[in-house]
Amino acid sequence: MRKAIIAGNWKMNKTMAETKETISALAPLVKDADCDVVLCVPFTDIQAAKKAARGTNIKIGAQNVHWAEKGAFTGEISADMLKELKVDYVIIGHSERRQYFGETDETVNKRTQAALNARIKPIVCVGETESEREDGLTEKVLERQIVEGLKGFKSKDFDKIVIAYEPVWAIGTGKTATAQDANETIGYIRKVLAKKFHKTIGEKARIQYGGSMNVKNCKELMAQEHIDGGLIGGASLKADDFAYIVNYNK
């Protein structure tokens, strides 16, 4: 059985004071969750988030990590810096990083390796654009992103890697794939993992859906065979909404 994981991606939102307030409100609402609960917060909020989440079942993650240990990379954060802050997870390859900041499958691969070396669990994002979907390229794009982005990793690494399928056309647009479409696409991702890496990886990998999952559609999406959780954007900014999604099976 794969344990579900519900992760919030706060993106560029919330001050330290707001972080403390939100986590304090969220913690009692998710204390009995059956899934792993994660909040990926801005770098400046990590210390406040770790402090607010202390003694709770909420894990704290970052939103990006650089592959180099140190160097002339203005504005970047190394895995050792995140490790020092005791970060549990880090998002890698989010569509916004790919679209606005030049993220590639190669850099996703290097960032993922850096996270694993620091014993931080990577949430690796994959997904097609609207034009790629309309051109029937979804499977081709996903296979490339998975094969190139996760190239060189061993079976034991996939015990720590979480994959998030986030169709780019559904990020922050209010659009979402139907539960059936999302399930079928994530099922395809499992086939790629089994074919390109190992059969057991396709079966055991935890794969989230990350395209505008919210309080209205979370139960239907989470009922699907291949969906193991959600990478939640806007709905994770409100304690009540995020708690509802975390407690999807109650």
C-alpha positions as CSV (number, residue, x, y, z in Angstrom):
1,M,0.0,0.0,0.0
2,R,1.3,3.4,-0.9
3,K,0.7,6.1,1.7
4,A,-0.9,9.2,0.4
5,I,0.9,12.5,0.6
6,I,-0.8,15.9,0.6
7,A,1.7,18.7,0.1
8,G,0.9,22.4,0.0
9,N,2.9,24.7,-2.3
10,W,2.6,28.2,-0.9
11,K,4.6,29.7,-3.8
12,M,5.5,33.3,-3.2
13,N,3.0,33.9,-0.4
14,K,2.9,34.6,3.3
15,T,5.2,36.5,5.7
16,M,6.7,34.8,8.8
17,A,3.9,36.1,11.0
18,E,1.3,34.7,8.5
19,T,3.1,31.4,8.4
20,K,2.9,31.0,12.1
21,E,-0.8,32.0,12.2
22,T,-1.7,29.5,9.3
23,I,0.2,26.6,10.8
24,S,-1.1,27.2,14.2
25,A,-4.7,27.1,12.8
26,L,-3.9,24.1,10.6
27,A,-2.2,21.8,13.1
28,P,-5.2,20.8,15.2
29,L,-7.3,20.2,12.1
30,V,-4.9,17.6,10.6
31,K,-3.5,16.0,13.7
32,D,-5.3,12.7,12.9
33,A,-4.6,12.6,9.2
34,D,-4.0,9.2,7.6
35,C,-1.7,10.7,5.0
36,D,1.7,12.5,5.1
37,V,1.1,16.3,5.5
38,V,3.7,18.7,4.0
39,L,3.9,22.5,3.6
40,C,6.5,23.8,1.0
41,V,7.0,27.4,2.0
42,P,9.2,30.3,0.8
43,F,12.8,30.1,2.0
44,T,12.3,33.1,4.3
45,D,9.5,31.3,6.1
46,I,11.2,28.0,6.7
47,Q,12.5,28.7,10.2
48,A,9.1,30.1,11.3
49,A,7.3,27.1,9.7
50,K,9.6,24.6,11.4
51,K,9.0,26.3,14.8
52,A,5.3,26.5,14.3
53,A,5.1,22.8,13.2
54,R,7.2,21.5,16.0
55,G,5.5,18.6,17.8
56,T,2.9,18.2,15.0
57,N,2.6,15.8,12.1
58,I,3.2,18.6,9.6
59,K,6.5,18.3,7.6
60,I,8.1,21.4,6.1
61,G,9.5,21.6,2.6
62,A,11.3,24.1,0.4
63,Q,10.3,25.1,-3.2
64,N,13.6,24.8,-4.9
65,V,17.2,23.7,-4.4
66,H,20.4,24.2,-6.4
67,W,22.7,21.4,-7.5
68,A,26.0,22.9,-6.5
69,E,27.2,22.8,-2.9
70,K,28.3,26.5,-3.0
71,G,29.4,29.1,-5.5
72,A,28.6,32.1,-7.6
73,F,24.9,31.4,-8.0
74,T,23.2,34.6,-6.8
75,G,19.7,34.0,-5.3
76,E,20.0,30.2,-5.2
77,I,19.9,28.0,-2.1
78,S,22.0,24.8,-1.7
79,A,20.9,21.5,-0.3
80,D,23.3,21.9,2.7
81,M,21.6,25.2,3.5
82,L,18.2,23.4,3.5
83,K,19.6,20.5,5.5
84,E,20.8,22.9,8.1
85,L,17.2,24.2,8.5
86,K,16.1,20.5,8.8
87,V,13.8,20.7,5.7
88,D,12.1,17.4,5.0
89,Y,11.0,17.9,1.4
90,V,11.8,20.1,-1.6
91,I,9.8,20.7,-4.8
92,I,11.8,20.3,-8.0
93,G,10.9,21.1,-11.6
94,H,7.6,22.9,-10.9
95,S,6.1,24.2,-14.1
96,E,6.6,27.8,-13.0
97,R,10.3,27.1,-12.6
98,R,10.4,25.5,-16.1
99,Q,8.4,28.3,-17.7
100,Y,9.8,31.4,-16.0
101,F,13.3,30.4,-14.8
102,G,14.7,28.1,-17.5
103,E,14.4,24.8,-15.6
104,T,15.2,21.8,-17.8
105,D,15.1,18.0,-17.5
106,E,18.9,18.1,-17.0
107,T,18.7,20.7,-14.1
108,V,15.8,18.8,-12.6
109,N,18.0,15.7,-12.6
110,K,20.9,17.5,-10.9
111,R,18.7,19.2,-8.3
112,T,17.1,15.9,-7.4
113,Q,20.5,14.3,-6.9
114,A,21.5,17.2,-4.7
115,A,18.4,16.8,-2.6
116,L,18.9,13.0,-2.2
117,N,22.5,13.5,-1.2
118,A,21.4,15.8,1.6
119,R,18.7,13.3,2.6
120,I,15.9,15.7,1.6
121,K,12.9,14.1,-0.1
122,P,12.3,15.6,-3.6
123,I,8.9,16.2,-5.0
124,V,9.7,16.0,-8.8
125,C,7.1,17.7,-11.0
126,V,6.2,16.7,-14.5
127,G,3.4,17.8,-16.9
128,E,2.5,19.0,-20.3
129,T,1.4,22.4,-21.6
130,E,-1.9,23.1,-23.1
131,S,-0.5,23.2,-26.7
132,E,1.3,19.9,-26.1
133,R,-1.9,18.3,-24.8
134,E,-3.8,19.6,-27.9
135,D,-1.2,18.2,-30.2
136,G,-1.4,14.8,-28.6
137,L,2.1,15.0,-27.1
138,T,1.2,14.4,-23.5
139,E,2.7,10.9,-23.2
140,K,5.8,11.8,-25.2
141,V,6.5,14.9,-23.0
142,L,5.9,12.9,-19.8
143,E,8.2,10.1,-20.9
144,R,11.0,12.5,-21.7
145,Q,10.6,14.4,-18.4
146,I,10.6,11.2,-16.4
147,V,13.4,9.4,-18.2
148,E,15.7,12.5,-18.4
149,G,14.7,14.0,-15.1
150,L,15.2,10.8,-13.1
151,K,18.1,9.3,-15.2
152,G,20.7,7.5,-13.2
153,F,18.7,6.9,-10.0
154,K,18.6,3.5,-8.4
155,S,15.6,1.6,-7.1
156,K,16.2,2.6,-3.5
157,D,16.2,6.3,-4.5
158,F,12.5,5.9,-5.5
159,D,11.6,5.1,-1.9
160,K,12.3,8.8,-1.2
161,I,11.3,10.5,-4.5
162,V,7.7,11.7,-4.9
163,I,6.4,12.5,-8.4
164,A,3.8,15.2,-8.9
165,Y,1.9,15.1,-12.2
166,E,0.8,18.7,-12.8
167,P,-0.6,19.5,-16.2
168,V,0.7,23.0,-16.8
169,W,-2.7,24.1,-18.3
170,A,-4.3,23.4,-15.0
171,I,-1.9,25.3,-12.7
172,G,-3.7,28.3,-11.2
173,T,-6.2,28.4,-14.0
174,G,-9.1,26.8,-12.2
175,K,-9.1,24.1,-14.9
176,T,-8.5,20.5,-13.8
177,A,-8.3,17.2,-15.6
178,T,-11.2,14.9,-14.9
179,A,-10.6,12.3,-12.2
180,Q,-10.5,9.6,-14.9
181,D,-8.1,11.5,-17.1
182,A,-5.8,12.3,-14.2
183,N,-5.9,8.6,-13.1
184,E,-5.1,7.4,-16.6
185,T,-2.2,9.8,-17.1
186,I,-0.7,8.9,-13.8
187,G,-1.2,5.2,-14.7
188,Y,0.8,5.9,-17.8
189,I,3.6,7.5,-15.7
190,R,3.7,4.2,-13.7
191,K,4.1,2.3,-17.0
192,V,7.1,4.5,-17.9
193,L,8.7,4.0,-14.5
194,A,8.2,0.3,-14.8
195,K,9.6,0.1,-18.3
196,K,12.5,2.5,-18.0
197,F,13.6,1.7,-14.4
198,H,12.0,-1.4,-12.8
199,K,8.6,-3.0,-12.5
200,T,8.5,-2.5,-8.7
201,I,9.2,1.2,-9.1
202,G,6.0,1.6,-11.2
203,E,4.1,-0.1,-8.4
204,K,5.6,1.6,-5.4
205,A,6.3,5.2,-6.5
206,R,4.1,7.8,-4.8
207,I,2.5,10.0,-7.5
208,Q,0.5,13.1,-6.7
209,Y,-1.9,15.0,-8.9
210,G,-1.1,18.7,-8.9
211,G,-3.5,20.5,-11.2
212,S,-5.9,22.7,-9.2
213,M,-7.0,20.0,-6.7
214,N,-9.4,21.7,-4.3
215,V,-12.1,21.1,-1.7
216,K,-14.7,20.4,-4.5
217,N,-12.7,17.7,-6.4
218,C,-10.3,16.2,-3.9
219,K,-12.4,13.3,-2.9
220,E,-13.1,12.1,-6.4
221,L,-9.4,12.5,-7.4
222,M,-8.1,10.8,-4.3
223,A,-10.5,7.9,-4.9
224,Q,-8.6,6.9,-8.1
225,E,-6.4,3.9,-8.1
226,H,-3.2,5.6,-9.3
227,I,-3.4,8.9,-7.4
228,D,-1.5,9.0,-4.1
229,G,-2.0,12.6,-3.1
230,G,-2.0,16.2,-4.2
231,L,0.4,19.1,-4.7
232,I,-1.9,21.9,-3.6
233,G,-1.5,25.5,-4.6
234,G,-4.1,28.1,-3.8
235,A,-6.1,25.9,-1.5
236,S,-3.1,25.3,0.8
237,L,-3.0,29.0,1.8
238,K,-6.2,28.6,3.8
239,A,-6.0,26.3,6.8
240,D,-9.7,25.2,6.6
241,D,-9.4,24.3,2.9
242,F,-6.1,22.5,3.1
243,A,-7.3,20.6,6.1
244,Y,-10.4,19.5,4.2
245,I,-8.2,18.1,1.5
246,V,-5.9,16.4,3.9
247,N,-8.9,14.7,5.6
248,Y,-10.3,13.7,2.2
249,N,-11.2,10.2,3.4
250,K,-13.1,11.2,6.5
